[in-house]
């Protein structure tokens, strides 16, 4: 029998491309008998600053996290960072820089779509992003609202994935740069949902060379065999194991995955000890 999910270390809120406000997410997670939560919004820790400013009565253990967007191996790769200080100056500078880069990218995507006759405006995208950093899901939502696609998935498949006519690249930011940033500010790193990119041994060796601390073994997109593969690689290379539902609240399967994908209590304890050792290494 699979152990119950004790920790969900991959979720999103309205501070990036999630559907729920941070406080609403806390309430929903508590209903699923989860004990530990990490909000890992894309390129921002605003949710954690909001929770700090407004206070929370939740009994959940909150692990401050973020999902950094990198470009490497010819595609977009995401790196999760944990146990971070949301008020750290270097992290906040990163957020400001890449918020502007996200806006530049969104303008480019809108221009590309208009060039192929897809009627969409930058204002449409901003309406969906609201105050959050703009991401491709907001462009996809605008395409859906305008009737150009029948689903968010179709928007990515037809227009927004790498190599599609509406895709625009981010400014370069490598996995090693993300790992080094997370390490400098006292956190630990894990590559998010690596299944499509790093099953190949050569690619995995390149990933190891970046200095990552861990692998997101448990993710909704990972089949049982994929989880076993990455679990074995983590054990082989002494990498920490992370996992979570990648909950956004905007997809049919989000409700199903919340509370069923994540870490057991034993795996989270190992993860937590690794974080403590990273912050206070033995000398």
C-alpha positions as CSV (number, residue, x, y, z in Angstrom):
1,X,0.0,0.0,0.0
2,X,1.3,3.5,-0.9
3,X,1.9,5.6,2.2
4,X,-0.4,8.6,2.6
5,X,0.8,12.0,1.4
6,X,2.3,13.9,4.3
7,X,4.0,16.7,2.3
8,X,3.0,18.4,-0.9
9,X,6.0,20.4,-2.1
10,X,4.8,21.7,-5.4
11,X,1.7,24.0,-5.6
12,X,0.7,27.3,-7.2
13,X,-1.6,30.2,-6.3
14,X,-3.0,33.4,-7.8
15,X,0.5,34.9,-7.2
16,X,1.5,33.1,-10.4
17,X,-0.7,30.9,-12.5
18,X,-2.8,29.1,-9.9
19,X,-6.6,29.6,-9.4
20,X,-6.7,29.8,-5.6
21,X,-5.6,32.7,-3.3
22,X,-2.8,31.5,-0.9
23,X,-5.1,31.4,2.1
24,X,-7.7,29.4,0.1
25,X,-5.0,27.0,-0.9
26,X,-4.0,26.5,2.7
27,X,-7.7,25.7,3.6
28,X,-8.0,23.2,0.8
29,X,-4.8,21.4,1.6
30,X,-5.7,21.1,5.2
31,X,-8.9,19.4,4.2
32,X,-6.8,16.7,2.5
33,X,-5.0,15.8,5.8
34,X,-1.7,17.0,4.4
35,X,0.7,18.2,7.1
36,X,3.4,20.1,5.1
37,X,2.9,22.4,2.2
38,X,5.2,24.3,-0.1
39,X,3.8,27.0,-2.4
40,X,6.2,27.1,-5.3
41,X,4.8,29.9,-7.6
42,X,6.7,30.6,-10.8
43,X,9.5,33.0,-10.3
44,X,7.9,34.7,-7.3
45,X,7.6,34.3,-3.5
46,X,4.9,36.8,-3.2
47,X,2.5,34.3,-1.7
48,X,4.9,33.7,1.2
49,X,5.3,37.4,1.8
50,X,1.5,37.8,1.8
51,X,1.2,35.0,4.3
52,X,3.8,36.7,6.5
53,X,2.2,40.1,6.3
54,X,-1.4,39.0,6.9
55,X,-0.7,36.1,9.2
56,X,-2.2,32.7,9.1
57,X,-3.8,30.4,11.7
58,X,-3.1,27.3,9.6
59,X,-1.6,24.4,11.4
60,X,0.3,23.3,8.3
61,X,4.1,23.4,8.2
62,X,4.8,25.9,5.4
63,X,8.1,25.4,3.5
64,X,8.9,28.6,1.6
65,X,9.5,27.7,-2.0
66,X,9.7,28.9,-5.6
67,X,9.8,27.4,-9.1
68,X,12.5,29.1,-11.2
69,X,12.3,29.0,-14.9
70,X,15.5,28.1,-16.8
71,X,16.4,27.6,-20.4
72,X,18.8,24.7,-21.2
73,X,19.0,21.6,-23.4
74,X,16.9,23.5,-26.0
75,X,13.9,23.7,-23.8
76,X,12.4,25.3,-20.7
77,X,13.4,23.5,-17.5
78,X,12.0,24.3,-14.0
79,X,14.0,24.2,-10.8
80,X,12.3,24.1,-7.4
81,X,14.0,25.9,-4.5
82,X,13.0,25.3,-0.9
83,X,13.6,26.7,2.6
84,X,14.2,30.2,1.2
85,X,13.7,33.6,2.8
86,X,11.0,35.4,0.7
87,X,12.5,38.8,1.8
88,X,16.0,38.0,0.7
89,X,17.3,40.9,-1.4
90,X,19.0,38.8,-4.1
91,X,15.8,36.7,-4.6
92,X,13.7,39.8,-4.8
93,X,16.0,41.3,-7.4
94,X,15.7,38.1,-9.4
95,X,11.9,38.3,-9.2
96,X,11.9,41.9,-10.4
97,X,14.2,41.2,-13.3
98,X,12.3,38.1,-14.6
99,X,8.9,39.8,-14.1
100,X,10.0,42.3,-16.7
101,X,11.4,39.5,-18.9
102,X,8.0,37.7,-18.7
103,X,6.3,40.9,-19.9
104,X,8.7,41.2,-22.8
105,X,8.1,37.5,-23.7
106,X,4.3,37.9,-23.5
107,X,4.5,40.9,-25.9
108,X,6.5,38.8,-28.3
109,X,4.1,35.9,-28.1
110,X,1.2,38.1,-28.8
111,X,3.0,39.7,-31.8
112,X,3.8,36.2,-33.2
113,X,0.2,35.1,-32.8
114,X,-1.1,38.3,-34.5
115,X,1.2,37.7,-37.4
116,X,-0.5,34.3,-38.2
117,X,-3.9,35.9,-37.9
118,X,-4.8,34.9,-34.3
119,X,-6.6,37.8,-32.8
120,X,-5.4,38.4,-29.3
121,X,-4.0,41.4,-27.5
122,X,-1.5,42.0,-24.7
123,X,-4.4,43.5,-22.6
124,X,-6.2,40.1,-23.0
125,X,-3.2,38.4,-21.4
126,X,-2.9,41.0,-18.6
127,X,-6.6,40.5,-17.7
128,X,-5.9,36.9,-16.9
129,X,-2.6,37.5,-15.1
130,X,-3.9,40.3,-13.0
131,X,-1.1,41.2,-10.6
132,X,0.8,37.9,-11.1
133,X,3.9,37.6,-13.2
134,X,2.7,36.8,-16.8
135,X,3.2,33.3,-18.0
136,X,2.3,31.1,-20.9
137,X,-0.8,29.8,-19.1
138,X,-2.2,33.4,-19.1
139,X,-1.7,33.6,-22.9
140,X,-3.3,30.2,-23.2
141,X,-6.3,31.4,-21.1
142,X,-6.6,34.5,-23.4
143,X,-6.6,32.2,-26.5
144,X,-9.3,30.1,-24.9
145,X,-11.5,33.0,-24.0
146,X,-11.2,34.4,-27.5
147,X,-12.4,31.1,-28.9
148,X,-9.2,30.2,-30.8
149,X,-8.8,26.9,-28.9
150,X,-11.1,24.6,-26.9
151,X,-8.8,24.0,-24.0
152,X,-5.6,25.2,-22.3
153,X,-3.9,22.0,-23.5
154,X,-4.8,22.7,-27.1
155,X,-3.4,26.3,-26.7
156,X,0.0,24.9,-25.8
157,X,-0.1,22.1,-28.3
158,X,-1.0,24.3,-31.2
159,X,0.6,27.6,-30.4
160,X,2.7,27.9,-27.2
161,X,5.0,24.9,-26.7
162,X,8.6,25.0,-27.9
163,X,8.7,25.2,-31.6
164,X,5.1,26.2,-32.1
165,X,4.2,29.5,-33.9
166,X,3.4,31.5,-30.8
167,X,6.4,30.4,-28.8
168,X,8.9,33.0,-27.7
169,X,12.0,32.1,-25.7
170,X,12.8,33.5,-22.3
171,X,16.1,35.3,-21.6
172,X,18.9,32.8,-20.9
173,X,19.0,31.5,-17.3
174,X,20.7,28.2,-16.8
175,X,20.0,25.4,-14.4
176,X,23.4,26.0,-12.8
177,X,22.6,29.7,-12.3
178,X,19.3,28.7,-10.6
179,X,21.1,26.1,-8.4
180,X,23.8,28.6,-7.4
181,X,21.2,31.3,-6.6
182,X,19.2,28.9,-4.4
183,X,22.4,27.8,-2.6
184,X,23.6,31.3,-2.0
185,X,20.4,32.2,-0.3
186,X,20.5,29.1,1.9
187,X,18.1,26.8,0.2
188,X,18.1,23.4,-1.5
189,X,17.2,22.7,-5.2
190,X,15.3,20.0,-7.1
191,X,14.6,19.7,-10.8
192,X,10.9,19.7,-11.4
193,X,9.0,17.0,-13.4
194,X,12.1,15.8,-15.2
195,X,10.4,13.0,-17.1
196,X,10.5,14.4,-20.6
197,X,14.1,15.6,-20.6
198,X,16.3,13.5,-18.4
199,X,15.4,9.8,-18.9
200,X,18.3,9.6,-21.3
201,X,21.5,8.7,-19.4
202,X,23.6,11.3,-21.2
203,X,21.1,14.1,-20.5
204,X,20.9,12.9,-16.8
205,X,24.7,13.2,-16.5
206,X,24.5,16.7,-17.8
207,X,21.8,17.5,-15.2
208,X,24.1,16.1,-12.4
209,X,26.9,18.4,-13.5
210,X,24.7,21.5,-12.6
211,X,25.1,20.7,-8.9
212,X,21.4,20.1,-8.2
213,X,20.5,18.8,-4.7
214,X,17.5,16.7,-5.7
215,X,14.9,15.3,-8.1
216,X,11.2,15.7,-8.1
217,X,10.5,11.9,-8.1
218,X,6.8,12.2,-7.3
219,X,4.8,14.2,-9.8
220,X,1.4,13.6,-11.5
221,X,3.1,13.2,-14.9
222,X,5.4,10.4,-13.7
223,X,4.2,6.9,-14.1
224,X,5.1,4.2,-11.6
225,X,8.1,3.1,-13.7
226,X,9.2,6.7,-14.1
227,X,9.1,7.2,-10.3
228,X,11.1,4.0,-9.8
229,X,13.7,5.2,-12.3
230,X,14.2,8.6,-10.7
231,X,14.1,7.1,-7.2
232,X,16.9,4.8,-8.1
233,X,18.9,7.6,-9.7
234,X,18.4,9.7,-6.5
235,X,19.7,6.9,-4.4
236,X,22.6,6.2,-6.7
237,X,23.8,9.8,-6.7
238,X,22.8,10.7,-3.1
239,X,20.2,13.3,-4.2
240,X,17.3,14.4,-2.1
241,X,13.8,13.3,-3.3
242,X,11.0,15.9,-3.6
243,X,7.5,15.6,-4.8
244,X,4.1,17.2,-5.0
245,X,0.8,17.6,-6.9
246,X,1.7,20.6,-9.0
247,X,-1.7,21.9,-8.0
248,X,-3.0,24.9,-10.0
249,X,-6.7,24.5,-9.4
250,X,-7.5,25.2,-13.0
251,X,-7.3,21.7,-14.5
252,X,-9.7,18.7,-14.1
253,X,-7.0,16.5,-12.6
254,X,-5.8,19.0,-9.9
255,X,-8.5,17.9,-7.4
256,X,-7.6,14.3,-8.0
257,X,-3.9,14.8,-7.5
258,X,-4.0,17.0,-4.4
259,X,-3.5,14.7,-1.4
260,X,-2.5,11.7,-3.6
261,X,0.9,12.9,-5.0
262,X,3.7,14.0,-2.7
263,X,6.0,12.7,0.0
264,X,5.4,10.3,2.8
265,X,6.4,11.4,6.3
266,X,9.6,9.3,6.1
267,X,10.7,10.9,2.8
268,X,9.9,14.4,4.0
269,X,12.0,13.8,7.2
270,X,14.9,12.9,5.0
271,X,14.3,15.9,2.8
272,X,14.1,18.2,5.8
273,X,17.3,16.8,7.3
274,X,19.1,17.4,4.0
275,X,17.9,21.0,4.1
276,X,19.2,21.5,7.6
277,X,22.6,20.0,6.7
278,X,22.8,22.3,3.7
279,X,22.3,25.4,5.8
280,X,24.5,24.2,8.7
281,X,27.1,21.9,7.1
282,X,29.3,19.8,9.5
283,X,32.9,21.1,9.7
